[in-house]
Amino acid sequence: MIDVTKMTGEQITLNLNLIEMIEETPDTVITLTTGKKIIVKESRQMIKNLVILYMKECHSAN
């Protein structure tokens, strides 16, 4: 799970398993497998970095 910031400033925690696609249009839009779209302040690259960091933490905890 990663923390992202909605355009309203609200921070949410996002389940990585629900991410289907991330676009920059120029706002960053995360499309979930449910069809819901979330616009966030973080860049596409920043979200990729957060996912990678989270996955590394999960694998090193074992």
PDB file of N, CA, C, O and CB in Angstrom:
ATOM      1  N   MET A   1       0.854  -1.168   0.000  1.00  0.00           N
ATOM      2  CA  MET A   1       0.000   0.000   0.000  1.00  0.00           C
ATOM      3  C   MET A   1       0.903   1.234   0.000  1.00  0.00           C
ATOM      4  O   MET A   1       1.945   1.265   0.655  1.00  0.00           O
ATOM      5  CB  MET A   1      -0.974  -0.004   1.229  1.00  0.00           C
ATOM      6  N   ILE A   2       0.476   2.240  -0.747  1.00  0.00           N
ATOM      7  CA  ILE A   2       1.251   3.484  -0.817  1.00  0.00           C
ATOM      8  C   ILE A   2       0.328   4.658  -0.500  1.00  0.00           C
ATOM      9  O   ILE A   2      -0.885   4.588  -0.701  1.00  0.00           O
ATOM     10  CB  ILE A   2       1.913   3.661  -2.227  1.00  0.00           C
ATOM     11  N   ASP A   3       0.923   5.724  -0.008  1.00  0.00           N
ATOM     12  CA  ASP A   3       0.184   6.951   0.283  1.00  0.00           C
ATOM     13  C   ASP A   3       0.329   7.908  -0.895  1.00  0.00           C
ATOM     14  O   ASP A   3       1.432   8.146  -1.388  1.00  0.00           O
ATOM     15  CB  ASP A   3       0.690   7.614   1.600  1.00  0.00           C
ATOM     16  N   VAL A   4      -0.804   8.451  -1.336  1.00  0.00           N
ATOM     17  CA  VAL A   4      -0.822   9.454  -2.401  1.00  0.00           C
ATOM     18  C   VAL A   4      -1.701  10.615  -1.954  1.00  0.00           C
ATOM     19  O   VAL A   4      -2.480  10.489  -1.009  1.00  0.00           O
ATOM     20  CB  VAL A   4      -1.340   8.847  -3.748  1.00  0.00           C
ATOM     21  N   THR A   5      -1.569  11.745  -2.640  1.00  0.00           N
ATOM     22  CA  THR A   5      -2.304  12.956  -2.276  1.00  0.00           C
ATOM     23  C   THR A   5      -3.277  13.324  -3.378  1.00  0.00           C
ATOM     24  O   THR A   5      -2.868  13.574  -4.512  1.00  0.00           O
ATOM     25  CB  THR A   5      -1.339  14.123  -2.002  1.00  0.00           C
ATOM     26  N   LYS A   6      -4.567  13.360  -3.053  1.00  0.00           N
ATOM     27  CA  LYS A   6      -5.572  13.794  -4.022  1.00  0.00           C
ATOM     28  C   LYS A   6      -5.408  15.294  -4.265  1.00  0.00           C
ATOM     29  O   LYS A   6      -4.754  15.980  -3.480  1.00  0.00           O
ATOM     30  CB  LYS A   6      -7.016  13.466  -3.520  1.00  0.00           C
ATOM     31  N   MET A   7      -5.981  15.794  -5.321  1.00  0.00           N
ATOM     32  CA  MET A   7      -5.839  17.214  -5.671  1.00  0.00           C
ATOM     33  C   MET A   7      -6.442  18.131  -4.600  1.00  0.00           C
ATOM     34  O   MET A   7      -6.096  19.311  -4.533  1.00  0.00           O
ATOM     35  CB  MET A   7      -6.505  17.491  -7.022  1.00  0.00           C
ATOM     36  N   THR A   8      -7.329  17.604  -3.773  1.00  0.00           N
ATOM     37  CA  THR A   8      -7.929  18.375  -2.681  1.00  0.00           C
ATOM     38  C   THR A   8      -6.995  18.506  -1.489  1.00  0.00           C
ATOM     39  O   THR A   8      -7.282  19.244  -0.547  1.00  0.00           O
ATOM     40  CB  THR A   8      -9.226  17.732  -2.239  1.00  0.00           C
ATOM     41  N   GLY A   9      -5.856  17.775  -1.533  1.00  0.00           N
ATOM     42  CA  GLY A   9      -4.914  17.789  -0.423  1.00  0.00           C
ATOM     43  C   GLY A   9      -5.117  16.607   0.522  1.00  0.00           C
ATOM     44  O   GLY A   9      -4.311  16.383   1.425  1.00  0.00           O
ATOM     45  N   GLU A  10      -6.187  15.857   0.314  1.00  0.00           N
ATOM     46  CA  GLU A  10      -6.481  14.704   1.156  1.00  0.00           C
ATOM     47  C   GLU A  10      -5.506  13.571   0.832  1.00  0.00           C
ATOM     48  O   GLU A  10      -5.320  13.218  -0.333  1.00  0.00           O
ATOM     49  CB  GLU A  10      -7.949  14.239   0.961  1.00  0.00           C
ATOM     50  N   GLN A  11      -4.888  13.005   1.871  1.00  0.00           N
ATOM     51  CA  GLN A  11      -3.992  11.868   1.671  1.00  0.00           C
ATOM     52  C   GLN A  11      -4.790  10.580   1.787  1.00  0.00           C
ATOM     53  O   GLN A  11      -5.619  10.423   2.684  1.00  0.00           O
ATOM     54  CB  GLN A  11      -2.824  11.886   2.695  1.00  0.00           C
ATOM     55  N   ILE A  12      -4.525   9.657   0.860  1.00  0.00           N
ATOM     56  CA  ILE A  12      -5.183   8.365   0.897  1.00  0.00           C
ATOM     57  C   ILE A  12      -4.125   7.271   0.759  1.00  0.00           C
ATOM     58  O   ILE A  12      -3.038   7.500   0.230  1.00  0.00           O
ATOM     59  CB  ILE A  12      -6.256   8.252  -0.223  1.00  0.00           C
ATOM     60  N   THR A  13      -4.464   6.096   1.241  1.00  0.00           N
ATOM     61  CA  THR A  13      -3.595   4.935   1.094  1.00  0.00           C
ATOM     62  C   THR A  13      -4.207   4.044   0.038  1.00  0.00           C
ATOM     63  O   THR A  13      -5.380   3.679   0.118  1.00  0.00           O
ATOM     64  CB  THR A  13      -3.409   4.170   2.447  1.00  0.00           C
ATOM     65  N   LEU A  14      -3.410   3.698  -0.946  1.00  0.00           N
ATOM     66  CA  LEU A  14      -3.894   2.996  -2.121  1.00  0.00           C
ATOM     67  C   LEU A  14      -3.357   1.568  -2.160  1.00  0.00           C
ATOM     68  O   LEU A  14      -2.160   1.341  -1.981  1.00  0.00           O
ATOM     69  CB  LEU A  14      -3.497   3.748  -3.389  1.00  0.00           C
ATOM     70  N   ASN A  15      -4.244   0.616  -2.393  1.00  0.00           N
ATOM     71  CA  ASN A  15      -3.869  -0.785  -2.535  1.00  0.00           C
ATOM     72  C   ASN A  15      -3.255  -0.987  -3.915  1.00  0.00           C
ATOM     73  O   ASN A  15      -3.905  -0.742  -4.931  1.00  0.00           O
ATOM     74  CB  ASN A  15      -5.099  -1.723  -2.328  1.00  0.00           C
ATOM     75  N   LEU A  16      -2.010  -1.430  -3.949  1.00  0.00           N
ATOM     76  CA  LEU A  16      -1.294  -1.594  -5.223  1.00  0.00           C
ATOM     77  C   LEU A  16      -1.961  -2.602  -6.148  1.00  0.00           C
ATOM     78  O   LEU A  16      -1.867  -2.483  -7.370  1.00  0.00           O
ATOM     79  CB  LEU A  16       0.133  -2.022  -4.961  1.00  0.00           C
ATOM     80  N   ASN A  17      -2.628  -3.588  -5.576  1.00  0.00           N
ATOM     81  CA  ASN A  17      -3.272  -4.625  -6.381  1.00  0.00           C
ATOM     82  C   ASN A  17      -4.444  -4.087  -7.201  1.00  0.00           C
ATOM     83  O   ASN A  17      -4.906  -4.750  -8.130  1.00  0.00           O
ATOM     84  CB  ASN A  17      -3.753  -5.746  -5.485  1.00  0.00           C
ATOM     85  N   LEU A  18      -4.925  -2.892  -6.866  1.00  0.00           N
ATOM     86  CA  LEU A  18      -6.060  -2.308  -7.574  1.00  0.00           C
ATOM     87  C   LEU A  18      -5.640  -1.380  -8.714  1.00  0.00           C
ATOM     88  O   LEU A  18      -6.483  -0.943  -9.497  1.00  0.00           O
ATOM     89  CB  LEU A  18      -6.926  -1.552  -6.604  1.00  0.00           C
ATOM     90  N   ILE A  19      -4.334  -1.076  -8.813  1.00  0.00           N
ATOM     91  CA  ILE A  19      -3.876  -0.162  -9.859  1.00  0.00           C
ATOM     92  C   ILE A  19      -3.836  -0.889 -11.194  1.00  0.00           C
ATOM     93  O   ILE A  19      -3.171  -1.915 -11.341  1.00  0.00           O
ATOM     94  CB  ILE A  19      -2.482   0.419  -9.517  1.00  0.00           C
ATOM     95  N   GLU A  20      -4.556  -0.342 -12.157  1.00  0.00           N
ATOM     96  CA  GLU A  20      -4.533  -0.899 -13.510  1.00  0.00           C
ATOM     97  C   GLU A  20      -3.612  -0.074 -14.413  1.00  0.00           C
ATOM     98  O   GLU A  20      -2.866  -0.621 -15.226  1.00  0.00           O
ATOM     99  CB  GLU A  20      -5.961  -0.946 -14.101  1.00  0.00           C
ATOM    100  N   MET A  21      -3.680   1.270 -14.252  1.00  0.00           N
ATOM    101  CA  MET A  21      -2.932   2.142 -15.158  1.00  0.00           C
ATOM    102  C   MET A  21      -2.693   3.492 -14.487  1.00  0.00           C
ATOM    103  O   MET A  21      -3.496   3.946 -13.671  1.00  0.00           O
ATOM    104  CB  MET A  21      -3.690   2.326 -16.503  1.00  0.00           C
ATOM    105  N   ILE A  22      -1.578   4.124 -14.845  1.00  0.00           N
ATOM    106  CA  ILE A  22      -1.260   5.474 -14.372  1.00  0.00           C
ATOM    107  C   ILE A  22      -0.941   6.313 -15.599  1.00  0.00           C
ATOM    108  O   ILE A  22      -0.098   5.939 -16.414  1.00  0.00           O
ATOM    109  CB  ILE A  22      -0.056   5.472 -13.344  1.00  0.00           C
ATOM    110  N   GLU A  23      -1.627   7.462 -15.728  1.00  0.00           N
ATOM    111  CA  GLU A  23      -1.419   8.357 -16.871  1.00  0.00           C
ATOM    112  C   GLU A  23      -1.094   9.759 -16.381  1.00  0.00           C
ATOM    113  O   GLU A  23      -1.486  10.144 -15.279  1.00  0.00           O
ATOM    114  CB  GLU A  23      -2.666   8.383 -17.785  1.00  0.00           C
ATOM    115  N   GLU A  24      -0.377  10.521 -17.200  1.00  0.00           N
ATOM    116  CA  GLU A  24      -0.181  11.953 -16.951  1.00  0.00           C
ATOM    117  C   GLU A  24      -0.819  12.697 -18.119  1.00  0.00           C
ATOM    118  O   GLU A  24      -0.401  12.557 -19.268  1.00  0.00           O
ATOM    119  CB  GLU A  24       1.357  12.324 -16.794  1.00  0.00           C
ATOM    120  N   THR A  25      -1.851  13.498 -17.797  1.00  0.00           N
ATOM    121  CA  THR A  25      -2.658  14.085 -18.886  1.00  0.00           C
ATOM    122  C   THR A  25      -2.903  15.599 -18.767  1.00  0.00           C
ATOM    123  O   THR A  25      -3.976  15.948 -19.260  1.00  0.00           O
ATOM    124  CB  THR A  25      -3.985  13.389 -18.941  1.00  0.00           C
ATOM    125  N   PRO A  26      -2.205  16.517 -18.262  1.00  0.00           N
ATOM    126  CA  PRO A  26      -0.945  16.462 -17.531  1.00  0.00           C
ATOM    127  C   PRO A  26      -1.111  16.056 -16.067  1.00  0.00           C
ATOM    128  O   PRO A  26      -0.120  15.703 -15.427  1.00  0.00           O
ATOM    129  CB  PRO A  26      -0.265  17.794 -17.605  1.00  0.00           C
ATOM    130  N   ASP A  27      -2.340  16.095 -15.506  1.00  0.00           N
ATOM    131  CA  ASP A  27      -2.523  15.612 -14.138  1.00  0.00           C
ATOM    132  C   ASP A  27      -2.298  14.106 -14.111  1.00  0.00           C
ATOM    133  O   ASP A  27      -2.513  13.421 -15.111  1.00  0.00           O
ATOM    134  CB  ASP A  27      -3.942  15.970 -13.599  1.00  0.00           C
ATOM    135  N   THR A  28      -1.867  13.598 -12.966  1.00  0.00           N
ATOM    136  CA  THR A  28      -1.654  12.160 -12.829  1.00  0.00           C
ATOM    137  C   THR A  28      -2.977  11.499 -12.480  1.00  0.00           C
ATOM    138  O   THR A  28      -3.592  11.806 -11.459  1.00  0.00           O
ATOM    139  CB  THR A  28      -0.579  11.849 -11.750  1.00  0.00           C
ATOM    140  N   VAL A  29      -3.402  10.588 -13.345  1.00  0.00           N
ATOM    141  CA  VAL A  29      -4.674   9.883 -13.167  1.00  0.00           C
ATOM    142  C   VAL A  29      -4.366   8.406 -12.955  1.00  0.00           C
ATOM    143  O   VAL A  29      -3.738   7.757 -13.791  1.00  0.00           O
ATOM    144  CB  VAL A  29      -5.628  10.092 -14.401  1.00  0.00           C
ATOM    145  N   ILE A  30      -4.827   7.891 -11.811  1.00  0.00           N
ATOM    146  CA  ILE A  30      -4.668   6.471 -11.510  1.00  0.00           C
ATOM    147  C   ILE A  30      -6.008   5.809 -11.804  1.00  0.00           C
ATOM    148  O   ILE A  30      -7.033   6.192 -11.241  1.00  0.00           O
ATOM    149  CB  ILE A  30      -4.213   6.231 -10.011  1.00  0.00           C
ATOM    150  N   THR A  31      -5.996   4.814 -12.687  1.00  0.00           N
ATOM    151  CA  THR A  31      -7.194   4.037 -12.978  1.00  0.00           C
ATOM    152  C   THR A  31      -7.093   2.728 -12.220  1.00  0.00           C
ATOM    153  O   THR A  31      -6.097   2.012 -12.319  1.00  0.00           O
ATOM    154  CB  THR A  31      -7.364   3.790 -14.512  1.00  0.00           C
ATOM    155  N   LEU A  32      -8.136   2.425 -11.461  1.00  0.00           N
ATOM    156  CA  LEU A  32      -8.162   1.197 -10.679  1.00  0.00           C
ATOM    157  C   LEU A  32      -8.859   0.087 -11.458  1.00  0.00           C
ATOM    158  O   LEU A  32      -9.580   0.357 -12.418  1.00  0.00           O
ATOM    159  CB  LEU A  32      -8.863   1.430  -9.332  1.00  0.00           C
ATOM    160  N   THR A  33      -8.647  -1.144 -11.051  1.00  0.00           N
ATOM    161  CA  THR A  33      -9.270  -2.288 -11.711  1.00  0.00           C
ATOM    162  C   THR A  33     -10.793  -2.238 -11.588  1.00  0.00           C
ATOM    163  O   THR A  33     -11.499  -2.908 -12.340  1.00  0.00           O
ATOM    164  CB  THR A  33      -8.739  -3.594 -11.120  1.00  0.00           C
ATOM    165  N   THR A  34     -11.293  -1.455 -10.653  1.00  0.00           N
ATOM    166  CA  THR A  34     -12.736  -1.300 -10.474  1.00  0.00           C
ATOM    167  C   THR A  34     -13.335  -0.316 -11.473  1.00  0.00           C
ATOM    168  O   THR A  34     -14.556  -0.196 -11.578  1.00  0.00           O
ATOM    169  CB  THR A  34     -13.038  -0.843  -9.058  1.00  0.00           C
ATOM    170  N   GLY A  35     -12.460   0.399 -12.218  1.00  0.00           N
ATOM    171  CA  GLY A  35     -12.913   1.416 -13.155  1.00  0.00           C
ATOM    172  C   GLY A  35     -12.862   2.822 -12.573  1.00  0.00           C
ATOM    173  O   GLY A  35     -12.972   3.803 -13.308  1.00  0.00           O
ATOM    174  N   LYS A  36     -12.697   2.925 -11.260  1.00  0.00           N
ATOM    175  CA  LYS A  36     -12.618   4.232 -10.610  1.00  0.00           C
ATOM    176  C   LYS A  36     -11.316   4.918 -10.993  1.00  0.00           C
ATOM    177  O   LYS A  36     -10.279   4.269 -11.132  1.00  0.00           O
ATOM    178  CB  LYS A  36     -12.726   4.094  -9.074  1.00  0.00           C
ATOM    179  N   LYS A  37     -11.378   6.238 -11.164  1.00  0.00           N
ATOM    180  CA  LYS A  37     -10.191   7.032 -11.490  1.00  0.00           C
ATOM    181  C   LYS A  37      -9.932   8.004 -10.348  1.00  0.00           C
ATOM    182  O   LYS A  37     -10.859   8.612  -9.813  1.00  0.00           O
ATOM    183  CB  LYS A  37     -10.370   7.798 -12.845  1.00  0.00           C
ATOM    184  N   ILE A  38      -8.659   8.144  -9.979  1.00  0.00           N
ATOM    185  CA  ILE A  38      -8.256   9.055  -8.909  1.00  0.00           C
ATOM    186  C   ILE A  38      -7.182   9.979  -9.474  1.00  0.00           C
ATOM    187  O   ILE A  38      -6.194   9.515 -10.042  1.00  0.00           O
ATOM    188  CB  ILE A  38      -7.733   8.271  -7.643  1.00  0.00           C
ATOM    189  N   ILE A  39      -7.379  11.287  -9.316  1.00  0.00           N
ATOM    190  CA  ILE A  39      -6.388  12.278  -9.755  1.00  0.00           C
ATOM    191  C   ILE A  39      -5.550  12.648  -8.537  1.00  0.00           C
ATOM    192  O   ILE A  39      -6.080  13.028  -7.493  1.00  0.00           O
ATOM    193  CB  ILE A  39      -7.077  13.558 -10.394  1.00  0.00           C
ATOM    194  N   VAL A  40      -4.235  12.532  -8.688  1.00  0.00           N
ATOM    195  CA  VAL A  40      -3.336  12.777  -7.560  1.00  0.00           C
ATOM    196  C   VAL A  40      -2.267  13.802  -7.920  1.00  0.00           C
ATOM    197  O   VAL A  40      -2.029  14.087  -9.094  1.00  0.00           O
ATOM    198  CB  VAL A  40      -2.677  11.470  -7.109  1.00  0.00           C
ATOM    199  N   LYS A  41      -1.627  14.350  -6.885  1.00  0.00           N
ATOM    200  CA  LYS A  41      -0.585  15.366  -7.085  1.00  0.00           C
ATOM    201  C   LYS A  41       0.759  14.767  -7.479  1.00  0.00           C
ATOM    202  O   LYS A  41       1.551  15.423  -8.155  1.00  0.00           O
ATOM    203  CB  LYS A  41      -0.417  16.183  -5.827  1.00  0.00           C
ATOM    204  N   GLU A  42       1.026  13.530  -7.065  1.00  0.00           N
ATOM    205  CA  GLU A  42       2.306  12.895  -7.358  1.00  0.00           C
ATOM    206  C   GLU A  42       2.422  12.600  -8.851  1.00  0.00           C
ATOM    207  O   GLU A  42       1.425  12.352  -9.530  1.00  0.00           O
ATOM    208  CB  GLU A  42       2.468  11.601  -6.539  1.00  0.00           C
ATOM    209  N   SER A  43       3.652  12.630  -9.347  1.00  0.00           N
ATOM    210  CA  SER A  43       3.893  12.303 -10.751  1.00  0.00           C
ATOM    211  C   SER A  43       3.814  10.790 -10.957  1.00  0.00           C
ATOM    212  O   SER A  43       3.858  10.016 -10.001  1.00  0.00           O
ATOM    213  CB  SER A  43       5.272  12.842 -11.210  1.00  0.00           C
ATOM    214  N   ARG A  44       3.698  10.392 -12.203  1.00  0.00           N
ATOM    215  CA  ARG A  44       3.683   8.968 -12.545  1.00  0.00           C
ATOM    216  C   ARG A  44       4.975   8.299 -12.078  1.00  0.00           C
ATOM    217  O   ARG A  44       4.952   7.195 -11.534  1.00  0.00           O
ATOM    218  CB  ARG A  44       3.497   8.775 -14.069  1.00  0.00           C
ATOM    219  N   GLN A  45       6.099   8.980 -12.295  1.00  0.00           N
ATOM    220  CA  GLN A  45       7.393   8.428 -11.876  1.00  0.00           C
ATOM    221  C   GLN A  45       7.474   8.300 -10.359  1.00  0.00           C
ATOM    222  O   GLN A  45       8.013   7.317  -9.850  1.00  0.00           O
ATOM    223  CB  GLN A  45       8.541   9.307 -12.387  1.00  0.00           C
ATOM    224  N   MET A  46       6.946   9.280  -9.632  1.00  0.00           N
ATOM    225  CA  MET A  46       6.966   9.222  -8.165  1.00  0.00           C
ATOM    226  C   MET A  46       6.148   8.027  -7.672  1.00  0.00           C
ATOM    227  O   MET A  46       6.549   7.349  -6.726  1.00  0.00           O
ATOM    228  CB  MET A  46       6.415  10.541  -7.556  1.00  0.00           C
ATOM    229  N   ILE A  47       5.020   7.772  -8.299  1.00  0.00           N
ATOM    230  CA  ILE A  47       4.195   6.630  -7.904  1.00  0.00           C
ATOM    231  C   ILE A  47       4.935   5.327  -8.193  1.00  0.00           C
ATOM    232  O   ILE A  47       4.902   4.401  -7.382  1.00  0.00           O
ATOM    233  CB  ILE A  47       2.832   6.655  -8.642  1.00  0.00           C
ATOM    234  N   LYS A  48       5.602   5.250  -9.341  1.00  0.00           N
ATOM    235  CA  LYS A  48       6.407   4.063  -9.655  1.00  0.00           C
ATOM    236  C   LYS A  48       7.476   3.853  -8.601  1.00  0.00           C
ATOM    237  O   LYS A  48       7.705   2.726  -8.164  1.00  0.00           O
ATOM    238  CB  LYS A  48       7.054   4.193 -11.044  1.00  0.00           C
ATOM    239  N   ASN A  49       8.134   4.933  -8.186  1.00  0.00           N
ATOM    240  CA  ASN A  49       9.173   4.836  -7.166  1.00  0.00           C
ATOM    241  C   ASN A  49       8.595   4.367  -5.833  1.00  0.00           C
ATOM    242  O   ASN A  49       9.217   3.560  -5.142  1.00  0.00           O
ATOM    243  CB  ASN A  49       9.871   6.186  -6.991  1.00  0.00           C
ATOM    244  N   LEU A  50       7.414   4.861  -5.463  1.00  0.00           N
ATOM    245  CA  LEU A  50       6.765   4.435  -4.220  1.00  0.00           C
ATOM    246  C   LEU A  50       6.416   2.949  -4.267  1.00  0.00           C
ATOM    247  O   LEU A  50       6.569   2.238  -3.274  1.00  0.00           O
ATOM    248  CB  LEU A  50       5.498   5.267  -3.963  1.00  0.00           C
ATOM    249  N   VAL A  51       5.950   2.491  -5.415  1.00  0.00           N
ATOM    250  CA  VAL A  51       5.608   1.070  -5.577  1.00  0.00           C
ATOM    251  C   VAL A  51       6.864   0.215  -5.441  1.00  0.00           C
ATOM    252  O   VAL A  51       6.853  -0.798  -4.742  1.00  0.00           O
ATOM    253  CB  VAL A  51       4.927   0.817  -6.953  1.00  0.00           C
ATOM    254  N   ILE A  52       7.941   0.616  -6.103  1.00  0.00           N
ATOM    255  CA  ILE A  52       9.198  -0.127  -6.040  1.00  0.00           C
ATOM    256  C   ILE A  52       9.713  -0.182  -4.599  1.00  0.00           C
ATOM    257  O   ILE A  52      10.127  -1.240  -4.124  1.00  0.00           O
ATOM    258  CB  ILE A  52      10.255   0.517  -6.965  1.00  0.00           C
ATOM    259  N   LEU A  53       9.686   0.953  -3.914  1.00  0.00           N
ATOM    260  CA  LEU A  53      10.140   1.011  -2.524  1.00  0.00           C
ATOM    261  C   LEU A  53       9.295   0.096  -1.641  1.00  0.00           C
ATOM    262  O   LEU A  53       9.832  -0.629  -0.804  1.00  0.00           O
ATOM    263  CB  LEU A  53      10.085   2.457  -1.999  1.00  0.00           C
ATOM    264  N   TYR A  54       7.993   0.127  -1.823  1.00  0.00           N
ATOM    265  CA  TYR A  54       7.102  -0.722  -1.039  1.00  0.00           C
ATOM    266  C   TYR A  54       7.402  -2.198  -1.287  1.00  0.00           C
ATOM    267  O   TYR A  54       7.468  -2.987  -0.344  1.00  0.00           O
ATOM    268  CB  TYR A  54       5.635  -0.414  -1.375  1.00  0.00           C
ATOM    269  N   MET A  55       7.584  -2.570  -2.547  1.00  0.00           N
ATOM    270  CA  MET A  55       7.870  -3.963  -2.882  1.00  0.00           C
ATOM    271  C   MET A  55       9.207  -4.415  -2.290  1.00  0.00           C
ATOM    272  O   MET A  55       9.325  -5.544  -1.813  1.00  0.00           O
ATOM    273  CB  MET A  55       7.879  -4.151  -4.402  1.00  0.00           C
ATOM    274  N   LYS A  56      10.205  -3.544  -2.320  1.00  0.00           N
ATOM    275  CA  LYS A  56      11.500  -3.877  -1.713  1.00  0.00           C
ATOM    276  C   LYS A  56      11.350  -4.086  -0.217  1.00  0.00           C
ATOM    277  O   LYS A  56      11.935  -5.016   0.339  1.00  0.00           O
ATOM    278  CB  LYS A  56      12.532  -2.771  -1.991  1.00  0.00           C
ATOM    279  N   GLU A  57      10.565  -3.226   0.450  1.00  0.00           N
ATOM    280  CA  GLU A  57      10.331  -3.365   1.886  1.00  0.00           C
ATOM    281  C   GLU A  57       9.633  -4.676   2.205  1.00  0.00           C
ATOM    282  O   GLU A  57       9.959  -5.334   3.193  1.00  0.00           O
ATOM    283  CB  GLU A  57       9.504  -2.194   2.407  1.00  0.00           C
ATOM    284  N   CYS A  58       8.682  -5.051   1.378  1.00  0.00           N
ATOM    285  CA  CYS A  58       7.950  -6.306   1.599  1.00  0.00           C
ATOM    286  C   CYS A  58       8.873  -7.508   1.464  1.00  0.00           C
ATOM    287  O   CYS A  58       8.796  -8.446   2.257  1.00  0.00           O
ATOM    288  CB  CYS A  58       6.782  -6.430   0.609  1.00  0.00           C
ATOM    289  N   HIS A  59       9.738  -7.482   0.467  1.00  0.00           N
ATOM    290  CA  HIS A  59      10.630  -8.619   0.229  1.00  0.00           C
ATOM    291  C   HIS A  59      11.767  -8.697   1.254  1.00  0.00           C
ATOM    292  O   HIS A  59      12.249  -9.788   1.562  1.00  0.00           O
ATOM    293  CB  HIS A  59      11.212  -8.531  -1.173  1.00  0.00           C
ATOM    294  N   SER A  60      12.194  -7.551   1.779  1.00  0.00           N
ATOM    295  CA  SER A  60      13.277  -7.577   2.764  1.00  0.00           C
ATOM    296  C   SER A  60      12.768  -7.947   4.157  1.00  0.00           C
ATOM    297  O   SER A  60      13.559  -8.334   5.018  1.00  0.00           O
ATOM    298  CB  SER A  60      13.976  -6.220   2.812  1.00  0.00           C
ATOM    299  N   ALA A  61      11.458  -7.833   4.391  1.00  0.00           N
ATOM    300  CA  ALA A  61      10.883  -8.169   5.697  1.00  0.00           C
ATOM    301  C   ALA A  61      10.782  -9.678   5.895  1.00  0.00           C
ATOM    302  O   ALA A  61      10.599 -10.140   7.021  1.00  0.00           O
ATOM    303  CB  ALA A  61       9.502  -7.533   5.846  1.00  0.00           C
ATOM    304  N   ASN A  62      10.898 -10.445   4.824  1.00  0.00           N
ATOM    305  CA  ASN A  62      10.755 -11.913   4.929  1.00  0.00           C
ATOM    306  C   ASN A  62      12.039 -12.566   5.300  1.00  0.00           C
ATOM    307  O   ASN A  62      12.094 -13.789   5.430  1.00  0.00           O
ATOM    308  CB  ASN A  62      10.256 -12.503   3.637  1.00  0.00           C
TER     309      ASN A  62
END
